Amino acid sequence: MKKIMILLLLVAIPAGIFILNMEEESATMRSYNGSIYELETTSSLTYEAYKKKYDPVYPNEVIELDLDFYTYENGLVSDDAPYKGSFKDDLGVEKNGLYVPESGDVTFTVDVDKAGYYNLGLDYYSILGRSSSIERQILINDESPFIEAESVTLLRQFKDAYKVSEGRKEGISDVRPKQVEVHLWQTDTFKDRIGYYNEAYAFYFNAGVNTVTLKSKREPVVIGSLYLFQEEKPVSYDTYYQTHVSNGAKVSQKNLTIEAEEAYLKSSPSLNPIAEFSTSKFTPYEAFVTRYNAIGGYNWRIAGDEITWQANVTEAGFYKLSFKVMQNFSSGQSSTRSLKINGETPFLEANQLEFKYNSNLRYVTVGGKDAMYVYLDEGLNTISLSANIGTYGPIVQRVNVLIQEFRSFYREVVMRTGLNPDPYQDYLLKRYVTNFDARLEHFEEELQSLRSDIIKISGGRSSLISAFDRTSNQVKKFITDEKNVQKGLREFEQNISALGSWVITVSEQPLSIDQIILSGDNYKLPKISQNIFQKFWHELTLFFGSFKDDSDFGTGTTVEGPTIEVWIGTGRDQTTLLRQLVDESFTTQEGINVNLKMVNMGVLLQATLSGNGPDVAIGVDQKMPVNWGIRNAIVDLSTFDDFSEVSSWFNQSALEALSFNGHTYALPDTEDFLVMFYRKDILESVGINQLPKTWEEVIDISPMLQKRYLEFYIPVTQGSMSTVLYAMIRQNGGDLYIEEGKESGMLQKPNIDAFMDFTRLFTDYEFALEANFANRFRSGEMPIGIANYSLYNTLSVFAPEISGQWDYGLIPGKVVDGELMQQSVSTVTSSVIMANTKEKEASWTFLKWWLSKDTQTDYARGMEAIIGSAARYPTANIEAFEQLPWPIKDYLMLKQQRELAVGIPTVPGDYIVGRHIDNAFRAVLNSNVSPQDSLYHYHLKINEEIARKRKELGL
């Protein structure tokens, strides 16, 4: 017994000391007071639940808010404040209004006689901004009433710069018209645009004085009037029809066909004309050339996007409305559209017009076989279609909620077991995971309910329920035995992601429209079906057309003058857009012909050596210009007289990798740089209330993350120097090279300190060496980390279920002499002029045009118009970057980080530098070599290679 007691004391005493040390460490850990980001207090109510919160009273009154009396706060730009003025739109309509900036909160008061639910209507003017939708959060009496009110949008309007049919010539491909914004006064309501509810939101106001706050999230706007009212609900078709009949309306026998690609207005610049080749029945159609003969397609998949056409009819009356469409995108489901005639929903059934999946071009008439007529006035009318989720709307909402619950459950389990749990250990999940059994039972019930609802809508079992079946089967295993949770953790995360992908798939509503036909009862729609021989001939034509060399985008518009050849190493959409911009704004203006080719830049060296290279190459790697320039293979751009002016268009960081010994061999197309991404929801849940500003603070928060099996991400690439390490070197005041690139600078004290700090993150604090940050950020396993800001595009499209839960900020830094240094690292792609060009001045003129503010802005917006926000172009031109459709908060942060960015210099022999610095890093991790010794060893090797290369080049 004594031996047992002694053994217990021997165990207890060290444990007690350990606990005391832990408490002491916790007591000395840095405390964080306040937060540098705001976690907005979001309502837990959906709009559906909010409407049940109060008595269903809907006073039939109109109450206008006085725009002369308002308060404004939290603006981010000091010289951008609200003001009253007179504003004339592009149609000549002039009204007085209140300008509301793209940042800050503007609050109005309203005196309400009768408490109840009111719609909020407004007249607004879409003043010049960044060409994205106007977005606001609405607060009623300083509170967000429901979840959907945290982001409501008002539409901008765009049009084609010219009709696509103008100047069309046989045998010559069409030129896609540029999208031009039309600034208009519009009347609208704050409404559900996605299609969950298909109505204007109703906000509850108390009797007496209330406040309405519009929190700016994106884009400025001018408000002409803001009022409370009751929006009229659309009547049934029968009532609509009988009302017009009683007023003398009859069915017109006049017919009108509208080419859908020539729309009047669209709410997004991505809704431009498209070329359809799938059948020769699209009009117009011509083999072997590009004909923009339809509108929409995959670009018209975002709920809320709207297209409007004008219909000029010679006789007032009822018309059948038919659409010549192809919906071969979403197998097993319909694409849904809301119809408006002259800006109003004509009847209730028009809220959801379904276009079922079909691989063939076909006609869809409103009402189907029992056509529902629409009434048009004599003269100009408008027909609008707006994408919405349709019947899947309520289900999508429920799945989004379920995904959030799954993510929360998954994180709680990971915080207990880690990412790679022992399958045989008992982690006591039922004890430590809150409501373990009840949550799993709820998950299974909700999955089965959703599965049943989907089957009802789709008309049977389909691929749409496979993700629910897999997840349900796994949840059943979890219910049977809690150890199945730890065994199936990775599969569970994959199933959650599959549900997120399901939401994306169902929420997208693509549709191509070829023609809109207004007709009377006696009109027979033209035949568009094809027999087997017509289909065979069409496919055969396409087959032979595929042998045509499609890498050469020709010379387009031609003029008397020199001709240069330009190679671009990106995709077909990018090359097509550049061809269009060249024809529109370069060739005629500058008198220079451009032969544009889409080429894999991997063949540039061979082509140049054989004398078949281009005059200008666009999109080359940042290491190429200096390495080719010192061999006299490309032109030194700094020899041009106006180089200093042109180089001022870019940040110095973007030029650093392209310059050597006072010579600049290229100019940057794009610039990407490091920022810090973070999950607001998860950081708050673990008690991190302020973002780390220094690397010491990163170390301070790492125990708070790691004890819950969460991680901070630092990018490390095998065989090259980490960009974060270089950022730390520059933050410490070090340089990668000394003696103008003749020697490595890694033995300078700031560099040694940075290298030791960097390696310590992985040796002492066990940061992950490898990870798919996008996936693990999405799942919440890595709620904070460093990555290039272009990850923004990926997350916006790839992870819609965490929208609003993440943000980004400046990367951590180092305090040097009392100043916080937060340098980031930029990487670029660039454009060069080849040394063997015979048109040096013409090539320089082209390069200046291509990299100018106007061209870069047009190119960036054009790419986003064609592909969507996922293709946001990281232009290196500072002024063009300012014009891109960023929310103002994001733009200001990115502007600040860009100004703190530095480039990685390029020197002869630098190919060995990153490799050996990484070797030194790996030796510390894997062989327990001291950082100083490892760095010294590889420093000597770096200097040997740099000296050898300089000698080879005669430097």
ROPAMAR-741014 format. One record per residue (C-alpha): residue in one letter; x, z, y. Coordinates in steps of 0.5 Angstrom, whole numbers, plus 500, padded with zeros to 3 digits. Layout:
ROPAMAR-741014
AXZY ...
end
This chain:
ROPAMAR-741014
M500500500 K506502505 K509495503 I502492505 M502495512 I509494514 L508486512 L502487516 L505490522 L511485522 V506479522 A502482528 I507484532 P510477533 A503475534 G501480539 I508478543 F506470542 I499472545 L502476551 N506470552 M500465552 E497469557 E503470562 E503462561 S496461563 A497466569 T502462572 M499455571 R498451577 S491453580 Y487447583 N482448589 G478443590 S477436588 I480429591 Y474425587 E467427588 L463427581 E456425584 T450430582 T446425578 S439427576 S438428569 L431424569 T429417568 Y425414572 E419414567 A420422566 Y420422574 K413419575 K411424570 K414430574 Y409430580 D401429580 P400422580 V398421587 Y399414591 P397415598 N395408601 E398408607 V404405611 I409409614 E415406618 L421410619 D424410626 L431407625 D433409632 F434416630 Y439417624 T445421622 Y451418619 E457421615 N462420610 G465413613 L471411610 V473406616 S474409622 D472403626 D466401622 A460405624 P452403625 Y450400631 K443397633 G443389635 S440383635 F442378629 K440371627 D440368620 D442361618 L435359618 G435361626 V430367625 E432373629 K431380629 N433387631 G436391626 L441397624 Y448395622 V449399616 P457399614 E459398607 S461406606 G458412608 D451415608 V446414613 T440418613 F433417616 T427422617 V420421616 D413425617 V409424611 D401426612 K399426605 A404428599 G405423593 Y409417591 Y410411595 N414405595 L420404599 G420397603 L425394608 D427387612 Y434386611 Y439381613 S445380608 I450380614 L457377612 G461381607 R465380600 S459376597 S457381592 S450384591 I449390596 E448396593 R446403595 Q444410592 I438413594 L437420596 I430423598 N431430601 D438430599 E437429592 S438423587 P430423584 F432419578 I438416574 E436409576 A436411584 E443412583 S444404584 V439400587 T441393589 L439388594 L440380593 R445376597 Q443368597 F448362595 K447355595 D451349593 A455346599 Y452339597 K447336592 V451335585 S448328585 E450326592 G456320591 R455320584 K458314581 E458311574 G464312569 I466318574 S466325573 D461329578 V465334582 R462341582 P459343589 K462349592 Q458355593 V456357600 E453364602 V446363606 H445369610 L438370611 W433375613 Q429378607 T423382605 D424386599 T423393596 F428398592 K426396585 D428395578 R431389577 I434389570 G427389567 Y426396564 Y420397569 N418391572 E416394578 A418397585 Y420404584 A416410587 F419416590 Y415422591 F415425598 N412432600 A407433606 G411434612 V418432614 N422428609 T429425609 V431418606 T439417605 L442411603 K449412600 S453406601 K456403595 R458396596 E457391602 P454392609 V447390611 V443390617 I436393616 G430391620 S425395618 L424401613 Y417403611 L413407606 F407403603 Q404402596 E406395593 E400391590 K400390583 P400383580 V393382577 S391379570 Y392371570 D384371569 T383375575 Y388370579 Y385364576 Q378366578 T380368585 H383361587 V377358583 S372362588 N376359594 G375352592 A382351588 K382345583 V387342578 S391337581 Q393331577 K399330581 N406330578 L413333580 T419333576 I425337579 E432337577 A434344576 E441343577 E439342584 A437349586 Y435351593 L438358593 K441363587 S443370588 S450370585 P455364586 S456364578 L449360578 N452354579 P451347576 I453346569 A455340564 E451340558 F453335552 S450338546 T444333546 S444326550 K437328552 F439332558 T438328564 P443325567 Y447324561 E453319561 A458319555 F466321556 V464323563 T462330566 R455330569 Y453337572 N446336569 A443343568 I443350571 G444357568 G447357561 Y452363559 N453365567 W445366567 R445372563 I446378567 A439382568 G437381576 D440374577 E435370580 I435362582 T430359586 W427352587 Q423348592 A417344590 N414339595 V407338593 T403333596 E396336594 A394344594 G391346587 F393348580 Y399346577 K402346570 L409349570 S413347564 F421348564 K426343560 V430348557 M435350551 Q436357549 N441357543 F445363545 S442369543 S440368535 G434372533 Q431374540 S428371546 S431370553 T426373558 R425371566 S420374571 L417368575 K415368582 I411363586 N413363594 G416370593 E410373590 T409375582 P402370581 F400374575 L401380571 E403376565 A409372569 N413378569 Q416377562 L416369560 E419369554 F424363552 K425364544 Y431362541 N432355539 S438350537 N434344540 L432342547 R425343548 Y419344553 V416351555 T410351559 V407358562 G402360558 G404356552 K398352549 D393355553 A397353559 M397358565 Y396354572 V400356578 Y397355585 L401351590 D400350597 E401343600 G408342602 L414346601 N413352596 T418356592 I419357585 S423363582 L426365576 S429372575 A433374569 N431381566 I431385559 G424384557 T421387551 Y428390549 G428394556 P426401554 I430400547 V436399551 Q435405555 R434409549 V440406546 N444408552 V442415552 L444415544 I451413545 Q452418550 E450423545 F454420540 R460420545 S459427546 F458429539 Y465425537 R469428543 E467435541 V469434533 V475431536 M477437540 R476441534 T479437528 G484432532 L484424531 N487425524 P484431521 D486433514 P480431509 Y480437505 Q481442511 D475446513 Y474446520 L468450520 L464444524 K457448524 R460454527 Y464451533 V460444534 T454446538 N447445535 F451441529 D445440524 A440439530 R444434533 L445430527 E437431525 H436428532 F441422531 E438420525 E430421527 E432417533 L436411529 Q430410525 S425410531 L429405534 R430401528 S423400527 D421398534 I427393534 I423390527 K417390531 I419386537 S424381533 G418380528 G422382522 R429385519 S435381523 S442382525 L440386530 I439392526 S445392522 A449396527 F443401526 D443401519 R451402518 T450408523 S444411520 N448411513 Q454415516 V449420519 K446421513 K452423510 F454427515 I448431514 T449432507 D456435507 E460437514 K466435511 N464428511 V464428519 Q472429519 K473424513 G469418517 L471420524 R474413525 E468409522 F464413526 E468411533 Q467404530 N460405529 I459408536 S462402539 A458397535 L452400538 G455399545 S456392543 W449391541 V447393548 I451388551 T448383547 V441385548 S442386555 E445379556 Q439373557 P443366558 L438360559 S440353561 I434349565 D435342565 Q428340569 I422343572 I416339571 L409341575 S403337572 G396336571 D392336565 N393329564 Y400328564 K404328557 L411331557 P417325556 K419326548 I426329548 S427330540 Q432326537 N431323530 I437323525 F440317527 Q440319535 K443325533 F449322528 W450317534 H451323539 E456327535 L460320533 T461319541 L463326542 F468326536 F471319539 G471322546 S475328543 F481324542 K482323550 D488326553 D484332557 S491335559 D491330565 F486332571 G488326574 T489324582 G482325584 T481323591 T487318593 V490317600 E496313603 G502317602 P506321597 T504323590 I506330587 E505332580 V503339579 W503343572 I498349571 G499354565 T492357565 G486355562 R481349563 D476352568 Q482354572 T485347572 T478344574 L477349580 L484347582 R482340582 Q476341586 L479345591 V485340592 D480334593 E476338598 S481341602 F488338601 T489331599 T485328605 Q487333610 E495333608 G495325606 I499327599 N496325593 V496331587 N497329580 L494335576 K496337569 M494343565 V500344561 N503350556 M509353560 G513354554 V515346555 L517346562 L524347560 Q525341555 A521337560 T525339566 L532337562 S529331559 G527329566 N520329565 G518335569 P513336575 D514337582 V511344582 A509349577 I504354578 G503361574 V510361571 D513368569 Q517373574 K523372571 M524365571 P525363578 V531367579 N534365572 W533358574 G535358581 I542361580 R543355576 N540350581 A534348577 I529350582 V529349590 D531355594 L524356598 S528361603 T531354606 F525352609 D524353616 D517357616 F519361610 S519367614 E512366616 V509364609 S513370606 S509375610 W503373607 F505377601 N507384600 Q515385599 S514388592 A511381590 L517378592 E522382589 A523379582 L523372585 S529373590 F537374589 N542375593 G538373599 H535367596 T528367594 Y526362589 A519362588 L512365591 P507369588 D500367585 T498374583 E500381583 D498386578 F500394579 L500400576 V494405578 M491411574 F485411571 Y481417569 R474419566 K470423571 D465426566 I471428561 L476431566 E470435569 S468438562 V475440560 G476444567 I480439571 N477439578 Q483435581 L487429579 P494430578 K499428584 T505429581 W508429574 E509436574 E502437575 V501432569 I505436565 D500442567 I494439565 S497436559 P495443555 M488443557 L488436554 Q492437548 K488443546 R482439545 Y486433542 L485429548 E491425551 F494423557 Y496415557 I503413559 P505405557 V511404553 T513397550 Q518396544 G524392547 S523393554 M523398560 S517402561 T514400568 V512408569 L520409568 Y522404573 A516407578 M519414577 I526412578 R524409585 Q520415586 N526419585 G530415590 G534411585 D535403584 L536400578 Y542396580 I548397585 E553393588 E548387589 G546387582 K553387579 E552393575 S547398572 G545404577 M542408571 L548413572 Q546415579 K543422579 P536420581 N536415575 I538420570 D533425573 A528420572 F530418565 M530426563 D523427566 F520421562 T523422556 R521429556 L514427556 F515425549 T519430546 D517436549 Y510434551 E508429545 F505424549 A503418545 L508412544 E503407542 A495407543 N490402545 F488405552 A482401553 N479403547 R481410547 F479411554 R472408552 S471413547 G474419551 E480420547 M485418553 P481420559 I486419563 G492414564 I497409567 A495402567 N495396571 Y489395576 S487389572 L484393567 Y478394571 N476387569 T476389562 L472396563 S467393567 V465388562 F468391555 A465398556 P458398560 E456404557 I461408561 S459405568 G460410573 Q463415569 W470413570 D474411577 Y482410579 G487413583 L494413586 I499414580 P503421580 G509422584 K515426586 V516430592 V523429595 D525432601 G518435602 E515428602 L510426596 M513419593 Q508415589 Q511408588 S508404583 V510398580 S508391581 T508385576 V507377579 T506370576 S509365581 S509358583 V516354584 I518347586 M523344581 A530342584 N529334581 T523333585 K523327590 E518330594 K521336597 E517337603 A510334600 S511340595 W513345600 T506343604 F502344597 L505350596 K503353602 W496350602 W495353595 L498360597 S494361603 K489366605 D483360605 T485357598 Q487363595 T480366597 D476360595 Y480360588 A479367587 R471367588 G470360585 M473363578 E469369579 A463364580 I464360574 I466366569 G464372572 S467379575 A471379568 A475373571 R477377578 Y483374580 P489379582 T491374588 A498376591 N496374598 I494380602 E489377606 A485374601 F485380597 E481383602 Q476378602 L474379594 P468383592 W471390591 P467396593 I470399599 K472405596 D476401591 Y479396596 L482402600 M485405594 L488399591 K490397598 Q494404599 Q497403592 R499396593 E503398599 L507403595 A508398590 V515396588 G518390584 I523390578 P529386581 T531380577 V539379576 P543375571 G543378564 D537383566 Y534380559 I539386556 V537391561 G530393559 R532392552 H538397552 I534402556 D528402551 N534403546 A537409550 F529412550 R528411542 A535414541 V533420544 L526420541 N528418534 S536421533 N535427538 V541424542 S541428549 P538423554 Q545423558 D549421552 S544416550 L544413557 Y551413558 H552409552 Y547404553 H549404561 L556401558 K553396554 I549393560 N555393564 E558389559 E553384559 I552383566 A559382567 R559377562 K553373564 R556373572 K562370569 E559365565 L555363572 G561363576 L558369580 
end
